[in-house]
Amino acid sequence: MNNNENVLGTTDFEEFLDKEIVIMLWDGRQIYGILRSFDQYNSITIQNTREIYIHEKLYSEKDIGLVIVRGENIILLGTYKGFLNNFNKMDYLKFCEMTSAIKS
């Protein structure tokens, strides 16, 4: 294998370094933050990470800080720009109260 060969698609992540990205995970969670690093297994480090909670046309965010995500848990990775434009933001605690009331 030569040094220029694309290993597991990691060279594709270079264009996202130091940019705000959104990630969809296998467990259904969606997070966004600034991509700081990645490795040959597509594991990534994200700074200023926020978890996104969406219900119908409402969304809320929870700050979770610095996060390392294993590459095998990533379904989708892309730019954040305009991701939540069609949703109305709601305070996290109110959002949790509302969604828990709906579930019960």
N, C-alpha and C positions, 0 to 999 in steps of 0.2 A: 504494500500500500504506500503510495507516495504522500508527501506532506500536504499536497494541494487537494487531496481527495476529501469529499464531504463525509464525515463520520457521524452517522445517526442524525443528520440534519442540523448539527450544532452551528455550522457557519451561518445558517438562517437567523439565529438568535443575535448575531452581531449587529444587525440593523436596528435592534430594539434596545441595545445597551444604553443606559442612562436616560431612557425615555419612559413615560408613563404607559403601562400596559394593563390589560385586563386578562385574567386567566379563568377558565372554567375547569373545574376539577371533577374527577370521576364520582366523587361522593355528592355532587350536586351544588357544591359551594361555588361562589364567584368572588374573586378577590381582585383588587387592583393596587398598583403601586409602581415604584420606579425599579426597573430591572437593573441590578448592579453586577451580577455575575452569573455564569452558567458553566457546566462542565461537560465532559464527553458523554455523560449519561442523560443529558438534557435536564439535569437538576438545576434549579435556579434560586438565586437569592434576590428577594424583593425588599426594598426599603420603603418606609412610610406606607405600609400596607393597610388597606381597609377592606373588611369583608362586606359584601353587598347583599342585602336581603330585599327580595322583590315579592310583592303581592299585588296582583292585578295591575293597576296603574300607579301604585305607590312603591317607594323604595326607601330604605334606610341604610346607614353605614355604621360600622363599628371599627374603631381603630385597633389594629392588632400588631402594629410595629414592624420589626424586622422578621422576615419569614424565609425559611428555606423549604422549597417544595421539591420533592423527588420527581424526576422526569416521568416516571411511570404513572403518576397521578394526574398529569396534565392532559386534558382533552383538546383545549383550544387556547391559543395565546395570540393576542393581537393588540393593536393600538387602542387606547382608551378614548380617544377623541370622539365625543358625541354619543358615547355608549348609553347614557341615561337621559338623553334629551327628551324622550317621549314619556318620562315618568315624573311624578311629583314627589319631592323629597319630604320625608317626615322624620321628626325626632325619634331617635332609636328607642327610648323607653316607651313612648306612646305607641310606636310601631309594634313593639313586643307585646304590650297590653292588648292592642287591637287583634293581632294575629292569634294570641293565645285564647282570647274570647271567642274568636271564630272557630277555633279547633274544638272548643268544649261545647 
